[in-house]
Structures are given as C-alpha cells and as structure tokens.
C-alpha cells in the first residue's frame, strides 16, 4: 500500500454553509475542522467512505487565493470536478436532491458500467457520484 493519494480541494465564499451542505446532501463527515475566532471554517477535511476532500474559505488576497477562484468568478464554469464512488447510488441521489443539490446530469446507468449522476452545490461546484469503481473494473 502506497502513501499516495489525491484529495480534491475547494474554496468557498461561505465555508460554514458549504460544510453543512456537504454533510447533509452528500453524506460527508468531519475528519478535521479548523475554525477561526469568529467560528468561520478556515480549513476542513471531510471524508465519505475512503474518499476525502478539503475545503476552506476563499481568500483572494492570500498567496494561494491569487491563483484560484470559485465558480462565481468564472460565470459558473468549473475547470475540474470530483468523482466520488458511492455503492448505494440511488439513495445518495435521492438524499442529495432532497437537500438542495442542483442535478445537472440525471442519474443513469452508464454503458461502461455503474450508475451515476452529476450535480452542483450551492456555490456552483460540480460533483459527480457513481457506483462505477475504476479500481476494481477492467
């Protein structure tokens, strides 16, 4: 087992709202959350099964913030998206939809295997969820 992995990272203008949404709509749980003195999420590590993401507060004045943006700065355009493997994809889809995820590609069975869907969170990030697992498929 290697010590390598990829962890998608996003910044949000309202990181507290994003944290709550990602937990309720997508089922993420808090691995680690750092909030500042004003109780604003500055850095959070969230897990969902074996997947992990990191989120933080968008700070365009910071060194890192000068190189990135949010979908609202690009008229809703995303330059990359996350794909999260979900075994119970139909239940996940229903929960995401019920908790405010904007479905942009409805759930369907793919020709290459598995079922999946794509949606946007309240700040416009595109998320892809599916039962297709490229680690075990050939």
C-alpha angles and dihedrals in degrees: 000000000000127000092231128107143144121244117188112224128200134177122216133198088219102032094171091057090044092052092053093045095049090051098046101036102034103024100242117158128209114263094169131347127187117194126184126233089280090056092250117145108247097169131006133177112203128187135201112181105308093340124097134188133182126216133183144170115283108246109174091184093062123093092250093039091060089065100047141044143184127256089261089066091054100045090261095310117143121204095196138009138201124242114204122191112230123181097197094046098160092055091045090052092051092049094047092050092046090052097052107273110150106230110222098169114027121230114277143154110260125224090234093052139277132052127265151157140199128224143166127240121223093275094049104258113147117232126191120202126181147150092233108110113196090190092067101027125087 
